[in-house]
Amino acid sequence: LAFCLAVALFSLIGVPPMAGFLGKWFLFAAAVRTLDPWCVAAVVAGLLNSVLSVYYYFRIMKAMYLEKGEEVGPIRTHSTLNWVATAMTLPVLLIIFDGGSLYDWTGRLSQMLLG
């Protein structure tokens, strides 16, 4: 579970080429292309938020991997939780290897749904 959370946190930070980076890239690029001052200000705020969140997310990862916690005995998690966490982590990791085809597929899907 710690690995799944670490992958999600790296994606939220926007580490390339994870899903969070691609989402931020497309969103920020579209906002900057408008040349609207409010959109550019939103991009600056988003970038600042990403930089500030690195500190918070790294503290979580440090606590998970580097700090010695108190011994509480074995922690049992339900197997469904493990499967759901893995199922949610896989798409984030798969985008690293084949993000282009996923982007093409979602583009075709949105064209089909929106006309």
C-alpha positions as CSV (number, residue, x, y, z in Angstrom):
1,L,0.0,0.0,0.0
2,A,2.9,2.4,0.7
3,F,4.1,1.9,-2.9
4,C,0.7,2.7,-4.3
5,L,0.5,5.8,-2.2
6,A,4.0,6.9,-3.2
7,V,3.1,6.5,-6.9
8,A,0.0,8.6,-6.4
9,L,1.9,11.3,-4.6
10,F,4.6,11.5,-7.3
11,S,1.7,11.8,-9.8
12,L,0.1,14.5,-7.8
13,I,3.4,16.4,-7.7
14,G,3.5,16.2,-11.5
15,V,6.7,14.1,-11.9
16,P,7.1,13.4,-15.6
17,P,6.0,11.2,-17.3
18,M,3.3,10.2,-14.8
19,A,-0.4,10.8,-15.3
20,G,-0.4,13.9,-13.1
21,F,2.3,15.5,-15.1
22,L,0.5,14.9,-18.4
23,G,-2.8,16.3,-17.0
24,K,-1.1,19.4,-15.6
25,W,0.8,19.9,-18.9
26,F,-2.3,19.7,-21.1
27,L,-4.3,21.9,-18.7
28,F,-1.6,24.6,-18.3
29,A,-0.7,24.6,-22.0
30,A,-4.3,25.2,-23.0
31,A,-4.7,27.9,-20.4
32,V,-1.5,29.7,-21.6
33,R,-2.6,29.5,-25.2
34,T,-5.6,31.6,-24.5
35,L,-3.4,34.5,-23.4
36,D,-6.1,35.5,-21.0
37,P,-4.5,37.1,-17.9
38,W,-6.8,35.2,-15.6
39,C,-5.8,31.9,-17.1
40,V,-2.1,32.7,-16.9
41,A,-2.6,33.7,-13.3
42,A,-4.3,30.4,-12.7
43,V,-1.3,28.6,-14.3
44,V,1.1,30.5,-12.0
45,A,-1.1,29.6,-9.0
46,G,-1.2,25.9,-10.1
47,L,2.6,25.8,-10.5
48,L,3.1,27.4,-7.1
49,N,0.7,24.9,-5.6
50,S,2.7,22.0,-7.2
51,V,6.0,23.4,-5.8
52,L,4.5,23.8,-2.3
53,S,2.9,20.4,-2.3
54,V,6.3,18.7,-2.9
55,Y,7.2,19.6,0.7
56,Y,4.0,18.1,2.1
57,Y,4.1,15.0,0.0
58,F,7.8,14.3,0.7
59,R,7.0,14.4,4.4
60,I,4.4,11.7,4.0
61,M,6.8,9.5,1.9
62,K,9.6,10.1,4.5
63,A,7.3,8.9,7.3
64,M,6.3,5.8,5.2
65,Y,9.8,4.8,4.2
66,L,12.5,6.4,6.3
67,E,11.2,6.9,9.8
68,K,11.0,4.1,12.3
69,G,7.5,3.9,13.7
70,E,6.4,2.3,16.9
71,E,5.8,-1.4,16.8
72,V,2.1,-2.2,16.8
73,G,2.3,-5.8,15.5
74,P,1.2,-7.0,12.1
75,I,-1.3,-4.9,10.4
76,R,-3.9,-6.8,8.4
77,T,-5.5,-5.2,5.4
78,H,-8.4,-6.6,3.6
79,S,-7.5,-8.1,0.2
80,T,-10.1,-5.9,-1.5
81,L,-8.2,-2.8,-0.4
82,N,-5.0,-4.2,-1.9
83,W,-6.7,-5.0,-5.2
84,V,-8.3,-1.6,-5.4
85,A,-5.1,0.2,-4.6
86,T,-3.2,-1.9,-7.2
87,A,-6.0,-1.3,-9.8
88,M,-5.8,2.4,-9.3
89,T,-2.0,2.5,-9.4
90,L,-1.6,0.5,-12.6
91,P,-3.1,3.1,-15.0
92,V,-0.8,5.8,-13.5
93,L,2.2,3.5,-14.2
94,L,1.1,2.4,-17.6
95,I,1.0,6.0,-18.9
96,I,4.7,6.0,-18.3
97,F,5.2,3.3,-21.0
98,D,2.4,4.0,-23.4
99,G,0.8,7.4,-22.7
100,G,0.4,8.3,-26.4
101,S,-2.0,5.6,-27.3
102,L,-4.1,6.3,-24.2
103,Y,-4.1,10.0,-25.2
104,D,-5.3,9.0,-28.7
105,W,-7.9,6.7,-27.3
106,T,-9.4,9.3,-24.9
107,G,-9.4,11.8,-27.7
108,R,-11.4,9.5,-30.0
109,L,-13.7,8.7,-27.1
110,S,-14.4,12.4,-26.3
111,Q,-15.1,13.1,-30.0
112,M,-17.5,10.2,-30.0
113,L,-19.3,11.3,-26.8
114,L,-19.3,15.1,-27.6
115,G,-19.9,14.8,-31.3
